[in-house]
């Protein structure tokens, strides 16, 4: 089984920076701001021929200082500790040993969890001096000095990590991961917490080899994105708290449902630009927009109690511009009265008429109502976005569309659309060749887009049309006249001069 290594420690000691250094990625959001990481973040790494799973966690405070959202952050970190085979206790070499460091180390010792003490932020310091204070935790605790921000001591740390893990045969590839009875979550709904941990662990490894469907959950702050993520996973995997902006980083979690692998990305809420002031929130929004570009299907989550706002429409426009398959999820539906539900349906029909191809689901993520039906819409939208299309079929639809409604005339000449072929997937892209296509009106382009979508029965995905104009092979060329043609031309010129005198 692939070993799991968890990074724990106080806030702002450099755990996320170390996570990025170990995984050779920029998956974790990093800033000089305590308490930035809240949910546990998984990543894979390979060092010295050994594959590892690495977990980044939120900062742990002393027990007396824990309150509010910190309680759930501590619970998330504790889940990572229980799941891990080895703990990397990260401390700040510039601050020195603190009461919180001592408390965390004692807690790990009581749980009989093997751990290494990582003294971080030692750049520019004498390593012996920076680490001396931490020997008070115990002379038998392995201690290593690093600077994650400057990539110093990482190789030595990982060599010590590999040596501290139990030797497992045939661990050169994650494909050798044995199947566990708790490794498959076939319902995506309520399961036990310990089974959920095993599910996440196994699916992370398998999903990377089987290319899971990447599903991004986006929306404004406090609309229930994290609650929906937990409902889909069947466990309290991400922090849910009645406070806008609880989720700060995009968290990717793997899931298997009825034989299909998914990578669910829980994202931070996106507010209007004029209200975004903190630099942390700006980074969070960038990560959310990157998640949309990375995903194949997007859940746009709306708050039923607030209806659809201009910010929701702006986020929706970004999703459509990126050509991502889309499912609209109206959360907190159970909190509305019958009259409010009818009014909201009418509002959505009016304002979302331009995306009538997307499925709309009315759910309650907190109670799990309607969540199970979302997977069918995801599969439908993904299948439409990746559907193979024959050139003969695309040409037949193009000719039929022109037969039903001729292209308009431009400068006295009718636009000619000659043939079409498939240009790509996600979104389905149809390339149409013809004459004067650069002058084709936007209304006729929308007509063709809707015609193709209906003819191909595409649901949940936009369709992109690309128009290419064929070059005139005779443009800029003049045929050379033969001798007989030149003589005839001269005779015509002389004849015209005589009759014009």
N, C-alpha and C positions, 0 to 999 in steps of 0.2 A: 504494500500500500504506500502511496506517495506520502511522505511525511509533511506535517503542517507546522509552520513556525509562526508564532504570534508576536507582534511588537506591542509592548505595553509600557506605561510610564506616565509621569505627570504631564500636564498640558505644556506645549511649547518647548519640548526637549528635542524635537527633530525626528519624531517617529515617521511622519509622512515623507519627509525628505529621505530618510533611510529606506523606507519602503520603495520609493522611486529608484533609488540607487541599486537596491537588491534586484528589483524586477526589470531593470533597464527600461523604464517607462516614465511617463509623466501622468500616470493614472490618478494619483492622489493630489488634491489641491493643496498647495503649499503657500503659506504667507506668515509673516511675523506677527501672528495673532493667536493668543491662547484660546483653546477650545474650538478650533476651526473644524477638526474632524469629529464627527458625532457617531455616524454609523460605521460598522466594521466593513472594511474594504478588502476584497480578495484579489490576489494576483499570483501568477505562476512565474517561476524562475528556474534557471539551470546553472549550476555551479559545479565545476570539476566532474562533469558527467553525471550529476545527480539532479533529478527534478524535485522541486519543492513547491509547496503552496504557502504563500505568505499572507498574513492577515494584519492589516493596519487597524488600529483601534483609537477611540477617543481617549483624551487624557483622564487619568484617575486622580481624584482629590482625596484628602483625608476624610474618613467616614463622617466626622462631625460637620464638615463643610459641604456635604452633598445635599442638594435640594433642587426642586424643579426638574428641568430637563436633564440635569446632571445624574439623577437617579437612573434614568433610562440609559444614559451613556455608560454608566458603571455596569449596568446589566449587560449591555452589548459587549463590553470588554471582558466581563466574566464568562460569557458564552464562548468568546474566542479562546480564553485561557483553558476552559474545559475541553475544547476541541483540539487544542494544539498538542503536539508531541514534544515541543521545546519552546521555551519562552525567551525572548530577548528583552530584558528589562533595560530600557533606555533612560539614561540620566544625563544631566547637563554638567559637563566638566567645568564650565565657567562659574556656575552657581555653587557647586559643591553639594555635599550630602544634605538632604533636607528631611524633615519629619515624614513627609509624604513618601519619599523614596524608601525610607526605613519601613514604613507601614506596608507598602506594596511588597517589598522583599520578604517581610515576615509572613504576609498572607500567602505568598507562593511557597514558602517553606512549610507552612501548616498544611497546604494542599499536596505536599510532596511532588510539586511540579519541578522538573529540571529546568534551570534557567542559566543564561549567561548575562553578565552585567556589562552593558555597552555604555562606556563613557563617551558621549558625543560632544561635538563643538570644541575639540581640542586644537583646532588650527591655530598656529602661532604660539602654542603653549608647550612647555616641557611635559611630555606624556607622563613621566614618573611623578611630577608634582601634581598634575591635574587628576591623576587617579589615586593618589595616596590617601585622600580623605575617605574614599569608598571602601577601603579595606576594613573599616570598622564594621561593615555588614557581615564580615566573616572571611577569614583567610582562605577558606576552602572554595569560595565562589569564584569561578573563572571570570576574569575581568579583561576587557579589551578596549582600547582607545580608538576612536574613529572621528572623522569629520565628514559627515554624509554630504554636506553642501559642497565640499571640495574633493569628494571621492577619495579621501584618505583612509586607509586601514580597512576598506571594504573587503578586499580579497582575503586579508588575514582573518577578519571576522567570519567570513563564509567558510573558510577552511576549518575554523574552530567549530562552527555550527554543524558542518558535515560530520566532523569527528565525534560530536556529542550526540548525534542521532544514532539509533540502533541500526546495525547493518541489516539490509534487506536485499536478498538476491533478486536479480533481474529487474532493477529499477532504472534502467537506462532510458525507458520510454514510459510515458503515462498510459500508453495503450495496454500495458500489462496490468493495469489496475483491476483487481478482482471484483466481480459483481457482488454487492452486498444486499441482503434482504431488504434493508431500508434505503437502498440507493435509488429507487424509482418512485417518484411521486406521481401517481396516475390520475389523481383527482384535482390537484391544485387547490383543494379546499382544506378543511380543518384536519390537521394531523398533529401528532405530539411534537413537542419542541425538540426532543433529542432526535427523532426521526427526521425532522426538518434540517437539522445540522448535518446529518449524514447525507441527506438528499443534496444539499447545497455543495457539500464537499465532493461527492461523486459526479454530479452533473457538471461542475466546473471543469473537471478533468475530461469527461467524455465529450462535452459540448465543443471543446476546442477542436476535436478531431472530426466532428460531424457537422460543423458549420451551422450552429443554431440560428433560428429566426431571431433577429435582434429587434426588441420591442421597447420603444422609448415612451415613458409616461410623462407628459408635459402639461403645463397649465399655470394659472396664476397661483400665488401663495395661498396656502390654507384651503385648498379646494378638495383635499383628500387623496393626493397622489400616493403618499406613503401608506395610507390605510388601504388603498387599492393594491399596492405592491404586496403588503402582508396578506391580504385576502387571496390574491392569486397564488402566493407561495404556501399558504396554510400555516404560517408561523409568524411570530413577531420578529421579523428579520430586520426591519428598519424602524427607526424611532418615530413614533406618532405622538405629537404634543400639540395642544391647543394654543399654538403660537406661530404666527406667520414667519417664514424663514427658518423653520426648524432644520430642514434639509439644506445643506450648503454645498455638498459635493454630489456629483453624479455617481451613483452606486450601481454596478452591474452585478446581477445575481442570476445564476443559471437554474433552469427548471426543466423537468421532463413531464409532459402531460400527454397521456395516451400515445406513447411512442414517439412524440415529436419533441425536439429539444428547443428551448427558448432561452434567450439571454435578455432578461428584463432589466431596463435601465431606469432607476428612480432618479428624477432630476429635481433641481431646486426650482422654486416658483419664479416666474418672470413677471415683474411689475413694469409699469410705464417708465420710460427712460427718465422722465422729469422727477420721478420719485426715488430713483436709485442714487444714493449718495455714498454709501460705504464701499470702499474698494473691494471688500470681500464679496459683496453682492454682485459687483461687476464681474469678478472672476467666475462666480457661480453661474451667472447668465451665459457667459461665454461657454462654459462646460455644458450647459443645457442645449445651446444651439449646436455645439459639436455633436452632442448625443443624437439630435434630430438628423444631422447629416450622416451619422454612422448607422442609424437604425434603418430597417426595412419596412417596419410598420410603426405607426405613431398613435398612441392613445392621447387625444386631447380631452382633458378632464375639465368639466364645467361644474360650477356650484349651482345646484338647482335653486337654492334660496336667493341667489343673486342674479340669475339669468345669464345671458351672454353679453359681455361688455366689449368695448372697442379694443381693449387689450387682448381679449380672446380672439377677435377677428385679426388683429395684427399677427399674433402667433400662428393662427391658421394660415394666413397668407404666406408666412415664412415656410411652413410645412409644404404647402402646395408649390411654392417656387422651387423647393428642393425635390419635388416630384415624389414624395413619400406616400406610401399607402396609409390610409387614415381610417380611424374608428373614433366616433364621437361618444364620449362617456359622460352622462349627466349624473353626477353623484349627489348624495343626500336627498334622494327622491322621496324617501319615506317621511321627511319632515314637512312636506307640502300638503295642503288640503286639496280636495278634488277640484275646486275652482282655480286654485293656483296652478295645479298641474295642467289643466286645460289651457290656461293663459300662457304658460311657459311653452307648451307644445306649439301653439300658434305663433309665438315669437320666434321659435327656432325654425319653423317652416318658412317664415317670412325672411329672416336674416340669413339662413343657410340654404336658400333655394339654389344658389350657384354650385353647391356641392351635394346635389341630390344623389350622387353615386355612393356616398359614405353612409354606413350603417350608424344609427343612433341608438344607444342603450341607456336605459334609465335604471340606475342601480342604487344600492346602499352598501358602500364598501365596509362600513363599520359593522353592519349586520350580515354581510355576505349575500345580500339579496341581488340576484341577477348577475353575479360575478361569473358563474360557471358558463354562461352563454357567450361570454366575450371570446373564448378560444375559437369558437366556430367562425366568428367574424374575422378574427386574425388570420385563420387559415384561408378563408375565402379571399380576403384582400391580398394576402401574400401570393396565393395561386394566380390571381388576376395580374399582379405586378410582374410575375415571372413566367407568364404563359407564353409558350412558343407559338409563333404565327407564321404561316406559310405565305410566301410571296404571292402565289396565285390567289389566295383568299383576300389578301390586302388589296390587290389590283381589282378583284371583283367588287369589293365594297366601294372602292374609289369610283369605278365606272357607274355603279348603281347610285351613289350619292350625286354624281354629276347629272345622271339621267333624271333624278327626282328634282334637282334644283341646279340649273346651269350656273357656272361661275359668271361673275359680272364682266361687262366690257370695260376695258381700260384704254383710253385714247383711241376709241373706235374699234379696238380689236378685243375679242373675247379671250380671257385667260384660258390656256390649255394645260390641264393637268394630265400628264401622260401615263406615268406608272408609279408604283409605290413598293417599298420593301421595308423590312424590319431593321431598325437601327440600334436597338438595345432594350434592356429590361430595367425595371424599377427606377423610373416609370417606364411602361411600354412606350417605345419611341418609334414612330412611323415616319420614314423619309419619303417625301413626295417630290417627284421631278416634273418640271413643266416649264412653260414660257410665261414671262411677265409675273412670276410668282411674288416678286418683291413688292408689287403693287396690289396684291390680293387683300381685300378689306378684312379687318379684324372680325367682322360679323361672320363672314364666310369661313374663316379659319375656325371660329367657335362651332359653326354648323358642322364642319367636317369632323372636329374633335368629338362632338356629341354623337354624330352618326357612327363613327368608328366604335365608340364605347358601347352604344346600344347594339350594333351588329355583332360585336365580339362578346357581348354579355359580361363586360368588365365591371366588377363591383369593388368599391373601396379603394380604388387607385385612380389618380389622374392619368391622362394620356398626353404625351408630348408629340407634336407634329413639327417636323423640320422640312422646310421647303428649299429645294435646290433648283436653280435655273440652269438649263443646258446652254453651253456656249455655242454661238453661231460659228460653224467651221469656216465660213467664207468672210467673216468680219475682218476688215483691213486688207483684204486680198483683191487684186485686179488681174483678170486674165490678159495675157499678152495677145495682141491682135495678129492674125496671120497676114501675109503679104496681100492676099486677095481682099481681106477685110479692110486693110489700110487703104487700098485703091478705091474700094467702094465708098469708104468714108470720105475720101477726098472728092469723089464725084458728087456725093450728096451735098457737101459744103459748097462746091462751085455752083451746083444747080440752085441752091437756096439763095446764094448771092445774086444770081442773075434775075431771079423773080422778085427780089426785094429792091431793085434799083428803080 
